Amino acid sequence: MGNLEKEVRDEIRGTKIQKAILRTIGGLGLLSVAVLAPNALQALGYFGLTGKNLLNKNRAINNSRNRLIEHGLIEYNKDSFLCLTEKGEKKLIEIEAKDYKIIKPQKWDKKWRILIFDIKEEKRSLREKIRNTLISIGFVRLQDSVWVFPYDCEDLITLLKADFRVGKDLLYIIADKIEYDKIIREQFGLEKESRG
């Protein structure tokens, strides 16, 4: 394997490790360095870090952690736990949004996909993550906790529900009509579509 190929492979591996660290910290809120190593080591098997390069695992985790700190995405709190910074939370939302992609069909089927969710106040950060993810996917807010999209996205929503562990708290509805939908159609560039 040439040097360029190895550099690219190592860069991709490092990015995956950083994503894993951000997602782990984001999911737990805080993370002890002692906890990070064993869990991340186990997860690194998915990234091709197994067997004889066991010593490289710790180095890879430490390098990724240090880069995340350097870039201001994570930091140590007063109790020596790693936590996401505000910049880190935004980056995590951006990373997770890239995992959710919808292929836009050539022609709109004239049906609206509506999401409604009811997340309790104690889970405000989860509610905010869901909102930010929906915005990044392209959903438009219809009302508080009611979002609309014009294309089939059921598989993506199923994935989103599993990732955020929300189940019945997030409902997917397919509707033929929404009253006064002209503004919504304009937002999606569907204003020329006839409603006949």
C-alpha positions as CSV (number, residue, x, y, z in Angstrom):
1,M,0.0,0.0,0.0
2,G,1.3,3.4,-1.0
3,N,1.8,6.3,1.4
4,L,-1.1,8.3,0.1
5,E,-3.5,5.4,0.5
6,K,-2.3,4.8,4.0
7,E,-2.7,8.5,4.9
8,V,-6.2,8.5,3.5
9,R,-7.1,5.3,5.4
10,D,-5.7,6.7,8.6
11,E,-7.5,10.0,8.2
12,I,-10.8,8.2,7.6
13,R,-10.2,5.9,10.6
14,G,-9.4,9.0,12.8
15,T,-12.6,10.7,11.6
16,K,-14.7,7.6,12.6
17,I,-13.1,7.5,16.0
18,Q,-13.8,11.2,16.5
19,K,-17.4,10.7,15.5
20,A,-17.7,7.7,17.9
21,I,-16.2,9.8,20.8
22,L,-18.6,12.8,20.0
23,R,-21.6,10.5,19.8
24,T,-20.7,8.7,23.0
25,I,-20.2,11.9,24.9
26,G,-23.3,13.4,23.3
27,G,-25.4,10.4,24.3
28,L,-24.2,10.3,27.8
29,G,-23.7,14.0,28.4
30,L,-20.4,13.4,30.2
31,L,-17.7,10.9,29.9
32,S,-14.9,9.8,32.2
33,V,-11.6,9.3,30.5
34,A,-11.4,5.9,32.3
35,V,-14.8,5.0,30.8
36,L,-13.8,6.2,27.3
37,A,-10.9,3.8,26.8
38,P,-12.6,0.4,27.3
39,N,-15.8,1.4,25.5
40,A,-14.0,3.0,22.6
41,L,-11.6,0.1,22.4
42,Q,-14.5,-2.3,21.9
43,A,-16.1,0.0,19.3
44,L,-12.8,0.3,17.4
45,G,-13.1,-3.2,16.2
46,Y,-15.6,-1.9,13.7
47,F,-13.0,0.5,12.3
48,G,-10.4,-2.2,11.6
49,L,-8.3,-1.7,14.8
50,T,-8.0,-5.2,16.1
51,G,-5.4,-7.9,16.8
52,K,-1.7,-7.0,16.6
53,N,-2.3,-3.2,16.5
54,L,-3.8,-3.2,19.9
55,L,-1.3,-0.6,21.2
56,N,-2.3,1.7,18.4
57,K,-5.9,1.7,19.7
58,N,-5.0,3.7,22.7
59,R,-2.9,6.1,20.6
60,A,-5.7,6.5,18.1
61,I,-8.2,7.3,20.9
62,N,-5.9,9.7,22.6
63,N,-5.0,11.4,19.3
64,S,-8.7,11.8,18.4
65,R,-9.6,13.0,21.9
66,N,-6.8,15.6,21.7
67,R,-7.8,16.8,18.3
68,L,-11.4,17.2,19.5
69,I,-10.2,19.2,22.5
70,E,-7.8,21.2,20.2
71,H,-10.7,22.1,17.9
72,G,-12.9,23.2,20.9
73,L,-15.5,20.4,20.4
74,I,-15.0,18.7,23.8
75,E,-13.5,19.8,27.1
76,Y,-12.9,18.6,30.6
77,N,-15.3,19.9,33.3
78,K,-14.4,20.6,36.9
79,D,-14.8,16.9,37.8
80,S,-12.4,15.8,35.1
81,F,-15.2,14.4,32.8
82,L,-15.2,15.0,29.1
83,C,-18.2,16.9,27.9
84,L,-19.3,18.5,24.7
85,T,-18.9,22.2,24.2
86,E,-21.5,24.3,22.5
87,K,-19.4,24.0,19.3
88,G,-19.2,20.2,19.8
89,E,-23.0,19.9,20.2
90,K,-23.4,21.8,16.9
91,K,-20.8,19.5,15.2
92,L,-22.5,16.4,16.5
93,I,-25.9,17.6,15.1
94,E,-24.2,18.2,11.8
95,I,-22.6,14.7,11.8
96,E,-25.8,13.0,12.7
97,A,-27.7,15.0,10.1
98,K,-25.4,13.7,7.4
99,D,-26.4,10.2,8.3
100,Y,-30.0,11.0,7.4
101,K,-30.4,11.5,3.7
102,I,-33.6,11.6,1.6
103,I,-33.5,11.0,-2.1
104,K,-35.9,13.5,-3.7
105,P,-38.1,11.9,-6.3
106,Q,-38.5,13.6,-9.7
107,K,-42.2,14.1,-9.2
108,W,-44.1,14.9,-6.0
109,D,-46.9,12.5,-5.1
110,K,-48.9,15.4,-3.6
111,K,-48.9,13.8,-0.1
112,W,-47.5,15.4,3.0
113,R,-45.4,13.6,5.5
114,I,-46.1,15.0,8.9
115,L,-44.1,14.4,12.1
116,I,-45.5,15.1,15.5
117,F,-43.7,14.5,18.7
118,D,-44.3,14.9,22.4
119,I,-41.0,14.9,24.3
120,K,-41.3,15.7,28.0
121,E,-39.6,18.8,29.5
122,E,-37.0,16.7,31.3
123,K,-35.7,15.6,27.9
124,R,-35.4,19.1,26.5
125,S,-31.9,18.4,24.9
126,L,-33.4,15.4,23.1
127,R,-36.2,17.5,21.8
128,E,-33.7,20.1,20.6
129,K,-31.6,17.4,18.8
130,I,-34.7,16.1,17.1
131,R,-35.7,19.6,16.0
132,N,-32.2,20.4,14.7
133,T,-32.1,17.1,12.8
134,L,-35.4,17.7,11.2
135,I,-34.3,21.2,10.1
136,S,-31.1,19.8,8.6
137,I,-33.0,17.1,6.7
138,G,-35.3,19.8,5.3
139,F,-38.5,19.5,7.3
140,V,-40.5,22.7,7.8
141,R,-42.1,23.6,11.1
142,L,-45.9,23.7,10.8
143,Q,-46.5,24.3,14.5
144,D,-44.7,23.6,17.8
145,S,-43.6,19.9,17.6
146,V,-45.4,19.5,14.2
147,W,-43.1,19.2,11.1
148,V,-43.9,18.6,7.5
149,F,-42.1,17.2,4.5
150,P,-43.4,16.5,1.0
151,Y,-41.5,13.2,0.2
152,D,-41.5,9.7,1.4
153,C,-39.2,9.5,4.4
154,E,-40.6,6.7,6.4
155,D,-37.4,4.6,6.5
156,L,-35.4,7.6,7.5
157,I,-37.8,8.4,10.3
158,T,-37.7,4.8,11.5
159,L,-33.9,5.1,11.7
160,L,-34.2,8.5,13.5
161,K,-36.7,7.0,16.0
162,A,-34.3,4.2,16.7
163,D,-31.2,6.4,17.0
164,F,-33.0,8.8,19.4
165,R,-34.9,6.0,21.1
166,V,-38.2,7.9,20.9
167,G,-40.6,5.2,19.6
168,K,-44.2,6.3,20.0
169,D,-43.2,9.8,21.1
170,L,-42.6,10.6,17.4
171,L,-45.5,9.9,15.1
172,Y,-45.3,9.7,11.3
173,I,-48.4,10.7,9.4
174,I,-49.2,10.7,5.7
175,A,-51.8,13.3,4.7
176,D,-53.5,14.2,1.4
177,K,-54.1,17.8,2.2
178,I,-53.0,20.5,4.6
179,E,-55.3,23.6,4.9
180,Y,-53.6,26.7,3.5
181,D,-50.6,24.8,2.2
182,K,-49.6,27.3,-0.5
183,I,-46.9,28.8,1.7
184,I,-45.5,25.4,2.5
185,R,-45.5,24.3,-1.1
186,E,-43.6,27.5,-1.9
187,Q,-41.0,26.7,0.8
188,F,-40.4,23.3,-0.9
189,G,-40.4,24.7,-4.4
190,L,-43.7,22.9,-5.2
191,E,-45.8,26.1,-5.8
192,K,-46.2,25.1,-9.5
193,E,-47.6,21.6,-8.6
194,S,-51.3,21.6,-9.2
195,R,-53.6,20.5,-6.4
196,G,-56.1,18.8,-8.7
